[in-house]
Amino acid sequence: MQKAKYFFTTTIALSVLIFSSDAQTLPAPKTDFLDPSNVVVKGLLGDEIAGSVKGRLTALPSWNNGELITIFSKEVKDAHDKTDWYGEHGGKWLYTTALAARQTGDKQLETLLFRTADYLVSTQDADGYLAVYSPKIRITNNEASHKRSWDVWNLSYMTLGLLEVNRYFPNPKYLNAAKGVGELFLKQFGDGTHDITDYGTRRGISATVILDPIVELFKATNDKRYLDLAGTIMKEMEAKEGLKLISVSLANGDMENVGDGKAYQILWTLTAIAKLYEVTGNADYLKAVSNAWQNIADHHLTITGGPWGGIGKHMECFNRKNYFSPYGFVETCSTMSWIQLNKQLLHLTGEAKYAQEIEKSAYNSLLGARYANGMDWTYHSFTNGSWHVAHFNDCCPSSGIMALEELPSMIYSKKGNGLAVNLFTESEATISLNNTNPVRISQKTQYPFEGKIQIEVSPSKKLAFPLSIRIPDWVSTATININGKPVDVTALKKGEFFVIDRAWTAKDMIDIDFPLELTLHKRSEQADVPQGGGEIFNVSWVSMTRGPLVFSANGLIDGKDRERALSIGSKKADELFIPATRSNGSKGPAYELKLSGQQALLFLPYYESGDRKPGQWRLTWMESKIE
């Protein structure tokens, strides 16, 4: 009874706070990301991003005779009677391509962006509808059931895509088209007659993602009707039994128990709530999102940084906390949403742990879902499992490239009156801390393969400001020199920012060394007898990392077994894993594990293991003991 009372009280409090934002001091974000046009990305991330731009991003509008764009035409959508999510691709592509065109300055890509955006806008109906469903099944038909619908979802991505195009290439027709969808949302859901949780799958959480475009529309227009609609959606979400995301999070509940535990939808809705905090000042929103983030970080991530689930349930739903399996499913869409959630929390709080999660996910789970050809992605990836190719029109390939394009703008950021280095990769950026003294900052490094990073700081004239450098959470020791002179690092803490506050002059050079040590990680897969009757079984698993990279065996044990209790014993990682010759085409280091009675296993960075080829196996977790 006490728990039910708490949920009721929380819901009432939220209904009051959502409308009192005028009286509150809105939070000032702790870090601001850069305009993508001010950043040049090189190194591993730069290569992966460029390959995807030349591949999938350029190909999508014409793929299969333009299928994913022409489905918006009146002729096609009027006959479309299936409640599918293919309409998301148009909005995702606009969002991603706007970022890519802005970051690269590629005029051909800009031309493709404008041509495609103009076509999509031309298909918008008079009532603002800009998606792919026929009138008989779209959200405006109040006689139809929408519980299996993805219409709100598709419209949400289209709105975000149009707003992103307008952000970087301002044009009233793109903003007005987004506002047209917004008016449709306001008319359909604004007065509460139609409950948003009845308009999407997964017990309604596929529709609560509408919060994201609603908040972005408010930010673009300052139209307070959107805040009112956000308040209505929050109340409806809290009133829906089994969907009380805020209440569950404030009570430190498990995300498996929100809706049906679908990771992608939960993460996207959490990102939207974090944005809603920024424009309302409602501290409960940030607290709820922070609690949910901690639950996911503690219980629902693979060692590669991917949100996982799917064992004994739907492939993309969280398993219960404290449960472990090396065969968990990581949907690439969920990895994208996890990166976006961490990006928003880094923006709001400036805390290094969010940048750490982004880096871990990017270098492992995200790249580990991408094929080297620039076109293909996996739908699901596995720490222990095989590569497969998703269909071009599956959701995950569009999400994967979307996540890649989120990265350039957050490598560096403005933080307070200074700068922050959030991610490590060969790169350069120009940042204006004031209107007259731009600062050029760059990294020369082989990271994530090596831990030496050289950062050059060059203001146009002498300028004093704090530079915050993220210290990875896996670091055991570190050295930092400025212009050849050692910096006192006694205050350095792993997993936090190390601040160097000084007057900077042109070509000041910071040399950083994060030694990359091989590290063993252990997990247990177990089942217990009910009522404290002891263990049914307990299987011990071991994996290996080197700095930011997770390593996986390039194939099966002896070419045939996915499991075998290996005699690893008590040896340290650098005693077990011996430097080896790289696999053909591999960029990262390689190691061999040689154990008595079996063939040597070649270990490569997770994203390269299996040679990025369909059907090839990756073995990240090795069985070490069974009890």
N, C-alpha and C positions, 0 to 999 in steps of 0.2 A: 504493500500500500504506500509506503514511503516513497518508493521509486516512481510510482504513478503520479504522486503529488508533485514531485520534483519536475517531471516532464510537463505537467499542466502549468506550473508556475513559470517555467522557462518560456513556454509558448506565449503566455500573457505578457511577459516582460518584453519579448521580442516584438509583439504587435504594437507596443507603446514606443519602444526605442527607435523603430524604423522610421517613424514619422517625426522624430525630434532632432533630426540632424542639424537643422538651422541653429539650434541652441548650443550645439556642441562645437568644440574646436576640432576641425578636421585634422587627422594625423599628417605629419610631414614625412614623406618617404625618406628613408635613410640613405638610399643610393639610387641614382638615376642612370639608366643605361644610355648608350650612345646611339646617335643616328647611324644606321648601318652604312651610310655613305662615307662615314669618317673612319671606317675600319677596313683594313686589308688582312685577310686570313691566309696564312701559308701553312707549311708543314702538313702533318697527317690530316687535321681537320680541314684545312684548305683544299687538299686534294679530294677528300671525300665530298665536300660541298660542291666543288666545281664539277666533279664527275656526275653528280645527280642533277645539276642544272643543265648540263649538256645532254643528259640522258632523259630521265622521266619528265622533268619539268618542261623541257622543250617539246617533248613528244606528245604529252597528254592531250592538248586540244585537237590534234589530228588523229589520235589513236582510233583504230577501227572505224575509219570514216567519220571521226569526230563524235563518236557515240556519247561520250561523257559530257559533251557540251550541247549537242543537238537534242538531247533528251529534254532540254528546257523549251524547245520550240512548241508552239501551240499544237501543231499537228501531232507530235509525239506525245506530249503530256496529256492531251485530251483523251487519248486512248490508254493511258497508263493506269491500270487498275490494280497494281500490286503495291503493297505498303512496304517498300524497300528503302534502303538508305543510299542508293546510287546518286541521289541529288546532292550529297555532301561534297562530291568531288569538285563541283564548280566553285563553291565557296572556299574550300581548302586550297585549290589551285590559285585563286585570286590572292588570298592571304600570303601564300608562300612566294608566289612570283613577284608580288609587290616588294617583299623583303629582299628577294634575290636581285631584282632589277635595280633597286635603290642601292644595294651594297656593291654591286659590280659596275653599275653605270653602263651596262650593256644595252645599246640602243636597239638592237634587234629584239632582245628580250622585252624591252619596253614596248616596242611596236606590237609584238605578240600579245602582251598584257592588255594594251588599250583595245586592240581589235577584239579580243575575246571578251573583255569586260563590256565593251559597247554592245556586242551581240547579246550577251546575257541581259543587260539592262533593257534591250529592245523587246525581250520576251515577257517583261513584267506586265501583269494584268492591271486593270484600272483600280482594283481594290488593294493593290500593293503586293499581291501574291507573286513570288519569284522563286518557284521550286518546280517539282516535276510530277505532281499528282494530278489526276483528273478531278474535275469538280465534284464528282460523286464520292470521292474518298478523302479529299483534302480537309484541313481543319475547319474550314468555314462551313462545311456541311454538318449542321447540328443534328441531323437524323442518323448519321453514321457513327459506329463505334470507332474510337481512336486508340484503344488500349494497345494495339499492335502496330501503331503508326510510328513512322520516322519523319513525319512532315515538319513538326516543330524543330527537330534536329537538323534537317536539311535547310530550313529557313534560317536557323541560327548560324550555321556556317556561312551561308550566303551573305548574311548581314555583316558578319565579322570580316569576310573577304572584301566586300565593298568599302567598308570603313577603313580597312588597311590600305587599299588602293588610294582612297581619298587622303589618308594621312600623309603618304609620301609623294603623291601626285595629285594635289588638290584639284577637284573638278566638281562643280555643283551637281552634275548628273549622277555621279557615283554616290555622293552624300544623299541626294534626294531619293535615289533608289533605295538606299538603306533606310531612310526615314519612311518610305512607303511601306516597307515590310514592318517597320515599327508601328505605323498606324494600324496595320492589320492586327498586330499583336495586341495593341491597346483596345481595339474594338472587340476582339474575341475574348480577351482575358482580363481586361482592365477593371471591370465592375465585379468580378468574382462569380459571375453567373456560371461560367465554365471553368471548372477546376483543372489547373494545369496538370495535375498528377493523373488525370484521366486521358492524357493526350500523348502517351508514350509507353514504350516497353519497360521492362525491368521494374515493375510496380510504380511506374511513373517517373523514375529518375532519368530516363532518356529524354524527358521533356523539361525537367527542372534546369537543364543546361541553358535554357532560354535566358537565365539570369545574366550570362556573360554578354550576349549582344545587347540586352536591355541596359546594363551598366555602361557599356561602351557607347550606346546611343545617347545616354544622359551626358557622358563626358564630351561627346561631339556636339551636342545641341543645347545643353543646360536646360532641357525641358523636364520640369519636375514631375510630369506625368509618368515618366519612366521610373523615377524613384518610388512613386506610389504603386506602380505595377510590381516593382521588385518586392515591396512590402507585402503585397497580396500573395505573390508566389511563395515568399518565405512562410507566411501563415498557413498556406495550403500544404506546404511540405511538412510543416510541424504537426498539422492536424491529421495527416495520413498515417495510420497505424502501420508500423514497419518501415517508415520512410523518414523518421525524425532525425535528420542528419545533424542539426544543431544540438538537440537534446542529447543524442547518443554521444556526440563529441564532447560536449561540456561535462558529461558524466564519465569521460574517459572510457567509453565503450569501444567495442571492436567494430571496425569497418565491415567485417563480414556480415554484420547484423543490420546494415543499412540497405534497404531495398532487398535485392537478392545477392548483394555483395559484388555487383559488377564493377570491376576496378576502373575502367575507362570513364564511365559515367560519374562515379563518385569523385574521381580526381578532377574532372572538368567542373563539376558543380562546386567543389571546394575552391578551385581557382576563382570561380565567379564570386563566391562569398568573400574571398580575400579582397577582390576588387570592390565589392560592395562596402566592405569596411572602410576602404580608402575614401569613398565618397559620402559616407554617413557618419563615420566616427564611432560606430557601435562596437565597443570593445569586446562584446560577446562573440562577434563574428571572428575577430582575429584569434581570440582564445580558443574557439571551437575548431578553427582551421589548424591552429598550432597543435592542439591535442590530437586531431585526426592525423596530422603529418607524423607526429611521434609514434602513434600506433602503427602506421604503415612502415615507417623506418625501422621500428623495432621488430615487427612481426611479419611483414608482408613483402619484403624485398629479397630477391636472389642476391648472391654475392656479386653479380654483375650489375646490380642497381636497377633491375627490372621488377615492377610489381607483378607478383605471380599468384597463381591459384590453379584451379581446374582439376585437382586430383579427387576423383569420386563425385564431381559436380560439373557444372558448366565450365568449359575450358577457360573462361575469362573472368570467373568470379573468385574472390579471395577465399582461401581456405581459412580454417579457424586459426587463431593465433597460437603460437608455440608448436604448431605442426610443421614438420619438415619433410620434404621429398626432393631428391635431386632431379626428378622428372617433371617438376612444375611447369606450367604453361606461362609464358610471358607474351602477351599480345603487344605488338609494336605500337599500336594506338595508346596503350596504357603507359608505355615508356615515354611517348611524346607528352601525354598529359602530366606525367610525373615531373618531367623537365619543366613544363609550363607552370605547374604549381610552385616548384622550387624557385623559378625565376620571379614569380610574383612575390613570394615571401622574402626573397633576397632584396627585392626592390623596397618592400615595406620596412624590413627590419635591419638590413645590412649585415645579418649574421652569416659568418663564414660557412656554417654547416650546410646551408642551402646551396652555396656554390660547390661545396664538396660533393653533394649528391648529384648535382648536374654533371660535374666532371666524371664521376664514376659511371653514371648512366650513359653518358655520351661516348666515352672511350670503350665501353664494354657492351652493354645491352643494345644501345642504338646502332653502333657500327657493326655489332654482331648480328644484326638483322638485315644488313645491307649487302647486296652482291656487288662485286667490283665492276660490273658492266654499267653501273649508273642507272639502270632501268628497273631492276628487280629487287624485291624485298621479301623477307619471310612474313607470314601472317603471325605465326607463333615461333618463338625461339626457346631453347631449352639449355640449361646448364649441362645436362646429360641428355643428348638427343641428336637428331639429324637435321641438316639443312633441308628446307623445302622452298619452293617458289610460290608465292601468293599470286593469284590471278591479278592481272593489271588493274581490273576494276574492283578488287577488294579494297576495304577501307585502309588497311595498314600501310601500303606503299605511299599513299598520299600523306598519311600521318608521319611516316618516317622522314620524308624530305622536309616536311613542315618543321619537325623538331630540329633538323640540321640547320635550317635557316633562322631558327631562334638564337643560335649560339653566337654569331659574330658580334651582335650589339652588346653582349654581356661579358665579353672577354675583359674589357675595361669598363669602368664606370666612374661617374662623379660621386664622391662620398663626402658629405659635409662640404668643407671648403677645400677639399683635396681630391685625390684620385685613388682608385682601388684597382688592383690586379686580381681578378676573380678566377680566371681560367688560364692555364698555361698551354701555349702553342706558339709556334713561329707566327708573328703578327706585327702589325703596327697600326697606330691610330693617332689622330690629331684631335685634341680636346681643348676647348676654350673654357678656362676657369674665370676669366674676365673678358671683356670685349676687346682688349688691346694686346693680350699676351697669350697666344695659343701655345699649347704644349704638345710636342710630339713625343710619343712613347712607343717603344718597340721591344719585341722579344726575339732573341736569337737562341734557338734551342732545338734539340732532337727529342724533346719531351713528346709523348710519354715513354719513349724508349730509353731515354737517358734523363738524369736528374739535374744536369747542369743547365742553368738558365741565365742568360745575360740580358739585362733590361737596361735600355738606354733612355734617359730622360732628358729632353731638350726643349726647355722653354725658349721663346724667341728672345727674351731677355731675363735676367736673373729674377727668380720668383720663389718665395717661401710658401710651402704648403706641405701637408702631411700626405705621404704615399703609403697606402695600406696594401700589404702583400699577403695573400692567403697562404697559410702554412698547412699543407695537407695533413689529414688526421692519421696517416700511416707513417709520418716522419718520426724517426727516433733521434736523429741528430741533424743539424743544419749549419752551414756556414754562409755568411753574407759579407761581402766586401763592397765598398764604394770607392771607386777610383783607386783600387789596389789596396785600400786600407781596411782592416777588419772592423766589423760592426759588433758591438756588444750585444749578444743574443741571449743573455741570461733571462730576459723577460719574455722570450719567445715561447709560445705555447702551441702545440700541435692542434689543428682543428680550429684555429682562430686567426685573425689578422694580426700581422706584425707591422707596427706603424713606424715609419721613418719620417720624422718631421724636421725639415731643414730648408735652407735656401738652395735652390737648384739652379744650375747654370747649364749652358748648352753642352751636350754630349757627356753629361755625368753618367757613369757606368756602374751598374750594380751587378755583381757576380754572385749568383746563388748556387749552392750545391745541396741538393736533397739526395743523399745516398739511397739508391734503390736496392733494398734488401729483399731476398726471398723470404716469404713468410708462409707458414702453414696455418690453415684454418680448419677447425673441427666442428662438426655438427652431429647430432644424434637423431635418428629416426626410430621412434619407439611407440609402443602401444601398451597401455596399462590395464590390468584387471580392475573391474569396477570396485568401488568402495575400498580403495587402498589395498587391494589384494596382491600388489607387486606387478612386475613387468611381464607382459606376454612375450615381447621381444625388444631388443635394443640393438640397432645397427649403427656402428660408428662410421662416419665419412670424413675424408680429408681432402682439402683442395689447396692450391698454391697461388699466391699473388706475388708480383714484383712491383712495388710502388703503386701506381694507379691502375695497372693492368692485371686482369685475371688471366690465368693460363689454363689451357685445356689440352688434353691428349688429342693428337691428330688421328683419331680413329679408335677402333675397338681393341680390347685386350686380346693379344695374339690374333688380331684381325677378325675375331668372331664373337667375343664375349663382352657384353655391356657391364657385367658385374662379376667380381671375383674378390674374395677376401685377400687383400694383398698384405704381404709381410713388411709393413713399413716400420714397425717398431718405434723406438724412441729417438731416432735420428733427427737432426735438424734439417731444415729445408735445403741449405746449401751443401749438405752431405748427401742428400738423396738426389738432387737435381744437378746435373753436370752440363755446362755449356756445350752446345752442339751446333752442327751446321744447319743453317736455315733451310726451310723448305723452299722450293722454287717459287719465286715471286714474293716471298715473305719479306716484310719490312722490319718486323720486330725481332727480338732475340729468340733463340730456341734453346731448349734444354731437353736432356734425355733422363728418363727414369729407368734404371737398370736394376731389376730384381731377379733373384734366383728362380730359375724354372720358367721364365717367360721371355718373350721378345721385349726389347727395349721400347718404351713408349716415348714418342717425340712430342714435346709440349711447346705450343705456340701461343701467342696472345689469343684470347678467346675469340676476338673478331676475325682472326685469320685461321683459326683451327678448323679442320675439315676443308681447308683450301678454298673456302667460300664457294663450294660446289654442291648442287642438289644431291641429296642422298648420303652425303658424307657425315660421319658421326663425330660429335664433340664429347669428350669425357672430362668434365670439370671436377666432379666429386668422385673420389675413389673409395671404394668400400675397404675398410681396414680391420674391422672386427665385428663379429656377430655373437650376441649373447641371448 
